[in-house]
Amino acid sequence: MVDAARIDSWLWAVRVYKTRSAATTACRAGHVRLNGDKVKAAQQVRIGDELRVRIAGFDRIMIVRQILVKRVGAPLAALAFEDRTPPREPQAMIGVRDRGAGRPTKRERRDIDRLRGRGDEDTGMFRE
């Protein structure tokens, strides 16, 4: 039984990152914290440690329950950690246009106004 593993290897094994090199890059960039401290990829992770991994702008909080050094199937990987990430609040879609797309058409403007909550869908009239 292994009592510790490299943090980049463990993150890859439990399927937080698709590749080990992506996990290493995240550690170098400071997106991974072990018990509140930024870590290097070779740092050892042990059972009971708290990991905070920043993915897509949100922190994922995990408690290590099992040490894995080889990549395993998703059901086994889910048992290797306890996910303590608070649920995200749903964010409203905001109409965003690509830069350089030109002025919106009348139809696109109405759709954007509806998304922003300024349009009345029943009558087609707009509020100021």
N, C-alpha and C positions, 0 to 999 in steps of 0.2 A: 504494500500500500504506500502510495506516494503522499508525503505530508506537505509538499510545497511545489509550485510550478511557476515558470515565468509568466508574468501578467499578460504579455502579448499572446503567448501560446494558449493560455487559459481562455482569453476573450475570443480567440479564433475557435477553440474547441467547443465552446458553449454557443457558438453561432451568433455572437454579437456583431462580429465583422466577417465578411466573406473570405478574406485572405489574412494570413498572418502579417504580411507586409502592411496591410491597411491598419491593423491593430498597432503595429510598431510605429507607423506614421502618426496615428492618433496620440500615442504616448509621447512622442517627440514634440508634438504641437501643444501639449498640455491639456488635452481633452479628457484624460483619464486621471482620476484621483483615487488614491488608496488611503482610507481612513483620514480623509481630509487633506492629504499632501499630494502634490503633483509627483508623478513617478516616471522612471525610465522604463523602457521595454523589458529590461532584464530583472526588474524588481520581482521578488518572490511574493506570491499570493498564498495565503493559508486559509483554512476553514475558519469562518467567523469574521473575516475581513469585510469591510464595507467598501464597495466600489461605486464611484460616480463617473459615468461615462456620458460625455456630451455628444449627442447624435442629432443632426439636423436642428441644432439650436435648442434642444431640450435635454435636460439631465435625466439619465436613467440610473436609478439607485438599485444596487443589487447587493445581497449578502451571500457570500460564498458558502455553500453547503457541501460541496464535493469537489475534489481536485481532479481535473481531467487534463491530460497532456496530448491525447489523440482526439481527433474530431469524431463525434458520435452523432447518432440520429437525433432529430429534433425532440422526440419525446424524452429521451435520456438526458439531453442537454438542458431541458426545462427543469429537470429535477436537481441539477447541479447548483442552482442558485435560487434564492428567494427574491422575487421582484417587489421592491417597496416604492416603486415610482408612483407618485400621486397621479390620479387621472387628469388628463388634459381637458381644458375647457374648449368646447367647439368654437372655432373662429369663423366668423361670417366671411363669405367670399366677397371680395371687393373687386370691382371691375378694373382690371389693369390691362392697358393696351401696350403692345410692343412699341418700343421707341422707333420712330421713323415710319410708322404705319399711316401717317397722315391724319387728317381730321376724321372723326367718326361720322358715319352716315346718320340720318335721322333715326333709323331703326336701331342702330347701335347705341345712339345717345339715349333712347328710351329704355333699352335694356340696362345700360349702365345706371340710369336714374332709378330703375326698379331695384337693382341690386343694392344701391345705396339707401333705399328706403324713401325715396322722394317721389316715386311715381304711384299713381293709383291704378292698379291692374284692371279694375272693373270698367272704369269709364275712359281710361286712356289719358285723363287729365293729370296735370302735374302740379304739385304744391310748391310754393315759393319758400 
